[in-house]
């Protein structure tokens, strides 16, 4: 569960006496902040345990840096190799991989697929990779979610 008292840039602003604007620019490596001020802000942020909110950044930039991999069972070594390959590509692009297993307790059910895909779509990943054929209902939902049918399907 996430800590609801996470440190924000407003907290850092209060601690340093600097504006939220300056804190944001310093933390994001933007110009217009003196190196001494940037160093001080980074030190305070580290001391306070600041962790950037990537969802907030994604909302601001309109870009999501996460990819969801849909699979049905992870016992096959093929999937481990596939995951390793996908992660090596995504790391170079500063993107993250989330894995959603559609086989609950090793058993696939279409209702579980629909429910899980709805939660995946609610999180608006930057992309979805599926290692299995999805139901017609799920494909329709994915097409409607992003206004496109641009999702990738890998056949093991």
MODELLER restraints for C-alpha pairs under 7 A, 6 or more apart:
rsr = mdl.restraints
at = mdl.atoms
rsr.add(forms.Gaussian(group=physical.xy_distance, feature=features.Distance(at['CA:7:A'], at['CA:48:A']), mean=6.88, stdev=0.5))
rsr.add(forms.Gaussian(group=physical.xy_distance, feature=features.Distance(at['CA:7:A'], at['CA:49:A']), mean=6.75, stdev=0.5))
rsr.add(forms.Gaussian(group=physical.xy_distance, feature=features.Distance(at['CA:7:A'], at['CA:50:A']), mean=5.17, stdev=0.5))
rsr.add(forms.Gaussian(group=physical.xy_distance, feature=features.Distance(at['CA:8:A'], at['CA:50:A']), mean=6.72, stdev=0.5))
rsr.add(forms.Gaussian(group=physical.xy_distance, feature=features.Distance(at['CA:9:A'], at['CA:20:A']), mean=6.25, stdev=0.5))
rsr.add(forms.Gaussian(group=physical.xy_distance, feature=features.Distance(at['CA:9:A'], at['CA:23:A']), mean=6.44, stdev=0.5))
rsr.add(forms.Gaussian(group=physical.xy_distance, feature=features.Distance(at['CA:9:A'], at['CA:24:A']), mean=6.81, stdev=0.5))
rsr.add(forms.Gaussian(group=physical.xy_distance, feature=features.Distance(at['CA:10:A'], at['CA:20:A']), mean=5.93, stdev=0.5))
rsr.add(forms.Gaussian(group=physical.xy_distance, feature=features.Distance(at['CA:12:A'], at['CA:44:A']), mean=6.97, stdev=0.5))
rsr.add(forms.Gaussian(group=physical.xy_distance, feature=features.Distance(at['CA:12:A'], at['CA:45:A']), mean=6.37, stdev=0.5))
rsr.add(forms.Gaussian(group=physical.xy_distance, feature=features.Distance(at['CA:13:A'], at['CA:19:A']), mean=5.65, stdev=0.5))
rsr.add(forms.Gaussian(group=physical.xy_distance, feature=features.Distance(at['CA:13:A'], at['CA:20:A']), mean=5.52, stdev=0.5))
rsr.add(forms.Gaussian(group=physical.xy_distance, feature=features.Distance(at['CA:13:A'], at['CA:23:A']), mean=6.45, stdev=0.5))
rsr.add(forms.Gaussian(group=physical.xy_distance, feature=features.Distance(at['CA:22:A'], at['CA:33:A']), mean=6.82, stdev=0.5))
rsr.add(forms.Gaussian(group=physical.xy_distance, feature=features.Distance(at['CA:23:A'], at['CA:41:A']), mean=6.71, stdev=0.5))
rsr.add(forms.Gaussian(group=physical.xy_distance, feature=features.Distance(at['CA:25:A'], at['CA:31:A']), mean=6.98, stdev=0.5))
rsr.add(forms.Gaussian(group=physical.xy_distance, feature=features.Distance(at['CA:26:A'], at['CA:33:A']), mean=6.20, stdev=0.5))
rsr.add(forms.Gaussian(group=physical.xy_distance, feature=features.Distance(at['CA:26:A'], at['CA:38:A']), mean=5.19, stdev=0.5))
rsr.add(forms.Gaussian(group=physical.xy_distance, feature=features.Distance(at['CA:26:A'], at['CA:41:A']), mean=7.00, stdev=0.5))
rsr.add(forms.Gaussian(group=physical.xy_distance, feature=features.Distance(at['CA:27:A'], at['CA:42:A']), mean=6.75, stdev=0.5))
rsr.add(forms.Gaussian(group=physical.xy_distance, feature=features.Distance(at['CA:58:A'], at['CA:64:A']), mean=5.17, stdev=0.5))
rsr.add(forms.Gaussian(group=physical.xy_distance, feature=features.Distance(at['CA:63:A'], at['CA:126:A']), mean=6.97, stdev=0.5))
rsr.add(forms.Gaussian(group=physical.xy_distance, feature=features.Distance(at['CA:64:A'], at['CA:125:A']), mean=5.92, stdev=0.5))
rsr.add(forms.Gaussian(group=physical.xy_distance, feature=features.Distance(at['CA:64:A'], at['CA:126:A']), mean=4.63, stdev=0.5))
rsr.add(forms.Gaussian(group=physical.xy_distance, feature=features.Distance(at['CA:65:A'], at['CA:95:A']), mean=4.60, stdev=0.5))
rsr.add(forms.Gaussian(group=physical.xy_distance, feature=features.Distance(at['CA:65:A'], at['CA:96:A']), mean=6.24, stdev=0.5))
rsr.add(forms.Gaussian(group=physical.xy_distance, feature=features.Distance(at['CA:65:A'], at['CA:126:A']), mean=5.79, stdev=0.5))
rsr.add(forms.Gaussian(group=physical.xy_distance, feature=features.Distance(at['CA:66:A'], at['CA:95:A']), mean=5.41, stdev=0.5))
rsr.add(forms.Gaussian(group=physical.xy_distance, feature=features.Distance(at['CA:66:A'], at['CA:96:A']), mean=4.60, stdev=0.5))
rsr.add(forms.Gaussian(group=physical.xy_distance, feature=features.Distance(at['CA:66:A'], at['CA:97:A']), mean=5.80, stdev=0.5))
rsr.add(forms.Gaussian(group=physical.xy_distance, feature=features.Distance(at['CA:66:A'], at['CA:125:A']), mean=5.29, stdev=0.5))
rsr.add(forms.Gaussian(group=physical.xy_distance, feature=features.Distance(at['CA:66:A'], at['CA:126:A']), mean=5.34, stdev=0.5))
rsr.add(forms.Gaussian(group=physical.xy_distance, feature=features.Distance(at['CA:67:A'], at['CA:96:A']), mean=6.14, stdev=0.5))
rsr.add(forms.Gaussian(group=physical.xy_distance, feature=features.Distance(at['CA:67:A'], at['CA:97:A']), mean=4.98, stdev=0.5))
rsr.add(forms.Gaussian(group=physical.xy_distance, feature=features.Distance(at['CA:67:A'], at['CA:98:A']), mean=6.17, stdev=0.5))
rsr.add(forms.Gaussian(group=physical.xy_distance, feature=features.Distance(at['CA:67:A'], at['CA:125:A']), mean=5.55, stdev=0.5))
rsr.add(forms.Gaussian(group=physical.xy_distance, feature=features.Distance(at['CA:67:A'], at['CA:126:A']), mean=5.51, stdev=0.5))
rsr.add(forms.Gaussian(group=physical.xy_distance, feature=features.Distance(at['CA:67:A'], at['CA:127:A']), mean=4.75, stdev=0.5))
rsr.add(forms.Gaussian(group=physical.xy_distance, feature=features.Distance(at['CA:67:A'], at['CA:128:A']), mean=5.64, stdev=0.5))
rsr.add(forms.Gaussian(group=physical.xy_distance, feature=features.Distance(at['CA:68:A'], at['CA:97:A']), mean=5.82, stdev=0.5))
rsr.add(forms.Gaussian(group=physical.xy_distance, feature=features.Distance(at['CA:68:A'], at['CA:98:A']), mean=4.71, stdev=0.5))
rsr.add(forms.Gaussian(group=physical.xy_distance, feature=features.Distance(at['CA:68:A'], at['CA:99:A']), mean=5.67, stdev=0.5))
rsr.add(forms.Gaussian(group=physical.xy_distance, feature=features.Distance(at['CA:68:A'], at['CA:100:A']), mean=6.85, stdev=0.5))
rsr.add(forms.Gaussian(group=physical.xy_distance, feature=features.Distance(at['CA:68:A'], at['CA:125:A']), mean=6.47, stdev=0.5))
rsr.add(forms.Gaussian(group=physical.xy_distance, feature=features.Distance(at['CA:68:A'], at['CA:127:A']), mean=6.36, stdev=0.5))
rsr.add(forms.Gaussian(group=physical.xy_distance, feature=features.Distance(at['CA:68:A'], at['CA:128:A']), mean=4.80, stdev=0.5))
rsr.add(forms.Gaussian(group=physical.xy_distance, feature=features.Distance(at['CA:68:A'], at['CA:129:A']), mean=6.19, stdev=0.5))
rsr.add(forms.Gaussian(group=physical.xy_distance, feature=features.Distance(at['CA:69:A'], at['CA:98:A']), mean=6.11, stdev=0.5))
rsr.add(forms.Gaussian(group=physical.xy_distance, feature=features.Distance(at['CA:69:A'], at['CA:99:A']), mean=4.78, stdev=0.5))
rsr.add(forms.Gaussian(group=physical.xy_distance, feature=features.Distance(at['CA:69:A'], at['CA:100:A']), mean=6.03, stdev=0.5))
rsr.add(forms.Gaussian(group=physical.xy_distance, feature=features.Distance(at['CA:69:A'], at['CA:128:A']), mean=5.91, stdev=0.5))
rsr.add(forms.Gaussian(group=physical.xy_distance, feature=features.Distance(at['CA:69:A'], at['CA:129:A']), mean=4.76, stdev=0.5))
rsr.add(forms.Gaussian(group=physical.xy_distance, feature=features.Distance(at['CA:69:A'], at['CA:130:A']), mean=5.81, stdev=0.5))
rsr.add(forms.Gaussian(group=physical.xy_distance, feature=features.Distance(at['CA:70:A'], at['CA:99:A']), mean=6.18, stdev=0.5))
rsr.add(forms.Gaussian(group=physical.xy_distance, feature=features.Distance(at['CA:70:A'], at['CA:100:A']), mean=4.98, stdev=0.5))
rsr.add(forms.Gaussian(group=physical.xy_distance, feature=features.Distance(at['CA:70:A'], at['CA:101:A']), mean=6.01, stdev=0.5))
rsr.add(forms.Gaussian(group=physical.xy_distance, feature=features.Distance(at['CA:70:A'], at['CA:102:A']), mean=6.79, stdev=0.5))
rsr.add(forms.Gaussian(group=physical.xy_distance, feature=features.Distance(at['CA:70:A'], at['CA:129:A']), mean=6.04, stdev=0.5))
rsr.add(forms.Gaussian(group=physical.xy_distance, feature=features.Distance(at['CA:70:A'], at['CA:130:A']), mean=4.55, stdev=0.5))
rsr.add(forms.Gaussian(group=physical.xy_distance, feature=features.Distance(at['CA:70:A'], at['CA:131:A']), mean=6.11, stdev=0.5))
rsr.add(forms.Gaussian(group=physical.xy_distance, feature=features.Distance(at['CA:71:A'], at['CA:100:A']), mean=6.34, stdev=0.5))
rsr.add(forms.Gaussian(group=physical.xy_distance, feature=features.Distance(at['CA:71:A'], at['CA:101:A']), mean=4.98, stdev=0.5))
rsr.add(forms.Gaussian(group=physical.xy_distance, feature=features.Distance(at['CA:71:A'], at['CA:102:A']), mean=5.90, stdev=0.5))
rsr.add(forms.Gaussian(group=physical.xy_distance, feature=features.Distance(at['CA:71:A'], at['CA:130:A']), mean=6.25, stdev=0.5))
rsr.add(forms.Gaussian(group=physical.xy_distance, feature=features.Distance(at['CA:71:A'], at['CA:131:A']), mean=5.28, stdev=0.5))
rsr.add(forms.Gaussian(group=physical.xy_distance, feature=features.Distance(at['CA:71:A'], at['CA:132:A']), mean=6.45, stdev=0.5))
rsr.add(forms.Gaussian(group=physical.xy_distance, feature=features.Distance(at['CA:72:A'], at['CA:101:A']), mean=5.21, stdev=0.5))
rsr.add(forms.Gaussian(group=physical.xy_distance, feature=features.Distance(at['CA:72:A'], at['CA:102:A']), mean=4.82, stdev=0.5))
rsr.add(forms.Gaussian(group=physical.xy_distance, feature=features.Distance(at['CA:72:A'], at['CA:103:A']), mean=4.74, stdev=0.5))
rsr.add(forms.Gaussian(group=physical.xy_distance, feature=features.Distance(at['CA:73:A'], at['CA:101:A']), mean=6.23, stdev=0.5))
rsr.add(forms.Gaussian(group=physical.xy_distance, feature=features.Distance(at['CA:73:A'], at['CA:103:A']), mean=5.77, stdev=0.5))
rsr.add(forms.Gaussian(group=physical.xy_distance, feature=features.Distance(at['CA:73:A'], at['CA:106:A']), mean=6.14, stdev=0.5))
rsr.add(forms.Gaussian(group=physical.xy_distance, feature=features.Distance(at['CA:87:A'], at['CA:97:A']), mean=6.50, stdev=0.5))
rsr.add(forms.Gaussian(group=physical.xy_distance, feature=features.Distance(at['CA:90:A'], at['CA:96:A']), mean=6.34, stdev=0.5))
rsr.add(forms.Gaussian(group=physical.xy_distance, feature=features.Distance(at['CA:102:A'], at['CA:108:A']), mean=6.26, stdev=0.5))
rsr.add(forms.Gaussian(group=physical.xy_distance, feature=features.Distance(at['CA:102:A'], at['CA:112:A']), mean=6.73, stdev=0.5))
rsr.add(forms.Gaussian(group=physical.xy_distance, feature=features.Distance(at['CA:102:A'], at['CA:113:A']), mean=5.55, stdev=0.5))
rsr.add(forms.Gaussian(group=physical.xy_distance, feature=features.Distance(at['CA:114:A'], at['CA:138:A']), mean=5.93, stdev=0.5))
rsr.add(forms.Gaussian(group=physical.xy_distance, feature=features.Distance(at['CA:121:A'], at['CA:145:A']), mean=6.79, stdev=0.5))
rsr.add(forms.Gaussian(group=physical.xy_distance, feature=features.Distance(at['CA:127:A'], at['CA:151:A']), mean=6.79, stdev=0.5))
rsr.add(forms.Gaussian(group=physical.xy_distance, feature=features.Distance(at['CA:128:A'], at['CA:151:A']), mean=5.72, stdev=0.5))
rsr.add(forms.Gaussian(group=physical.xy_distance, feature=features.Distance(at['CA:128:A'], at['CA:152:A']), mean=6.58, stdev=0.5))
rsr.add(forms.Gaussian(group=physical.xy_distance, feature=features.Distance(at['CA:129:A'], at['CA:151:A']), mean=6.47, stdev=0.5))
rsr.add(forms.Gaussian(group=physical.xy_distance, feature=features.Distance(at['CA:129:A'], at['CA:152:A']), mean=5.01, stdev=0.5))
rsr.add(forms.Gaussian(group=physical.xy_distance, feature=features.Distance(at['CA:129:A'], at['CA:153:A']), mean=5.85, stdev=0.5))
rsr.add(forms.Gaussian(group=physical.xy_distance, feature=features.Distance(at['CA:130:A'], at['CA:152:A']), mean=6.36, stdev=0.5))
rsr.add(forms.Gaussian(group=physical.xy_distance, feature=features.Distance(at['CA:130:A'], at['CA:153:A']), mean=4.84, stdev=0.5))
rsr.add(forms.Gaussian(group=physical.xy_distance, feature=features.Distance(at['CA:130:A'], at['CA:154:A']), mean=6.09, stdev=0.5))
rsr.add(forms.Gaussian(group=physical.xy_distance, feature=features.Distance(at['CA:131:A'], at['CA:153:A']), mean=5.97, stdev=0.5))
rsr.add(forms.Gaussian(group=physical.xy_distance, feature=features.Distance(at['CA:131:A'], at['CA:154:A']), mean=4.82, stdev=0.5))
rsr.add(forms.Gaussian(group=physical.xy_distance, feature=features.Distance(at['CA:131:A'], at['CA:155:A']), mean=5.82, stdev=0.5))
rsr.add(forms.Gaussian(group=physical.xy_distance, feature=features.Distance(at['CA:131:A'], at['CA:156:A']), mean=6.74, stdev=0.5))
rsr.add(forms.Gaussian(group=physical.xy_distance, feature=features.Distance(at['CA:132:A'], at['CA:153:A']), mean=7.00, stdev=0.5))
rsr.add(forms.Gaussian(group=physical.xy_distance, feature=features.Distance(at['CA:132:A'], at['CA:154:A']), mean=6.94, stdev=0.5))
rsr.add(forms.Gaussian(group=physical.xy_distance, feature=features.Distance(at['CA:132:A'], at['CA:155:A']), mean=6.47, stdev=0.5))
rsr.add(forms.Gaussian(group=physical.xy_distance, feature=features.Distance(at['CA:142:A'], at['CA:149:A']), mean=6.87, stdev=0.5))
rsr.add(forms.Gaussian(group=physical.xy_distance, feature=features.Distance(at['CA:143:A'], at['CA:149:A']), mean=4.53, stdev=0.5))
